[in-house]
Amino acid sequence: ALFMENRSQYVGLWLGMAKIGVEAALINFNLRLEALVHCVTISNAKAVVFGSELTEAVSEVHSSMRKAVQMLCSGEWDPKRVPEGTECLETLLESAPTHLPQQPQRCFIDRLFYIYTSGTTGMPKAAIVVHSRYYRMAALVYYGFRMTPDDVLYDCLPLYHSAGNIV
């Protein structure tokens, strides 16, 4: 699961996860308490990568999470503030192997990531985005706006939502 506010690392993390075959659950950074635990739980996340700006939200629910969920903090690292057992993501990335990962056995119709409804009528519900849907929507934006590699785009939309994510 990816739980952080908009920043460049967000895109790199979920694209990197997709490249090695990990299906990310993109969690709304406004969620707290039961809704946050619910989204992590229904995604069957094995780990939660959270931004240090959300340490307080994660700390509030840490005891309610399954013990098997690994916690990884990205950003400003303060071991006194993060939940017990949390690891610093940047430290792990610095010591990670530099060879290319093995190509995952994925195809165009496999799941890419999960996004969630707002939860206005109950708990948020997961929606699956597959590789082909993402590709079609991203291509529509790219070609529809006649974008070029030299274009600079400001994305004011949340990256946990498909509209902001695909742009």
Residue, then its C-alpha position, 0 to 999 in steps of 0.5 A: a500500500l502507498f500512503m503519502e501526499n503528492r510528491s515525486q517519490y510517489v510516482g517513482l514508487w508505484l511505477g517501480m512497484a509495477k515494474i517488478g509486478v507489485e500491485a499497489a493499493l493507492i490509499n487516500f492520504n486523508l483517511r484516518l482510523e477505521a477507514l485507513v485500516h479497512c483500505v490496507t486490510i482489504s488490499n491484502a497489503k504485505a507492506v505500507v509505504f507511508g510518507s513521514e508527513l503521515t506518521e501520526a495517522v499511521s501511529e494511530v492505527h498501527s496496533s490495529m494493523r495485521k502484524a504481518v504488514q511491514m511498515l516503511c517510512s519515506g521522507e524525514w526519518d525520526p525513529k522516535r516518532v514512527p511506529e515500532g518496527t518501522e523501517c526507513l525506506e531510503t536506507l533500504l533503497e540505498s543498500a538495495p541491489t542495482h541489477l535490473p529485476q527479473q521481468p514479472q510474468r504480467c500481461f496487459i489485462d493484469r492488475l496494475f493498482y487499486i484505487y478507492t472510492s471516497g467512502t461517502t456511503g460507508m467504507p471505501k471500496a477498492a476499484i481495480v485498474v489494469h495495465s490496459r486501462y491505464y495505458r489507454m487513459a494515459a495515451l488519451v491524455y498524452y495524444g489528446f493534449r498533443m504533449t511532447p517530451d519537452d512539456v512540463l505539466y503541473d498536476c494539482l490532483p491527488l496521485y491516489h486518484s486515477a485522474g491525478n495519477i494518470v495525468 
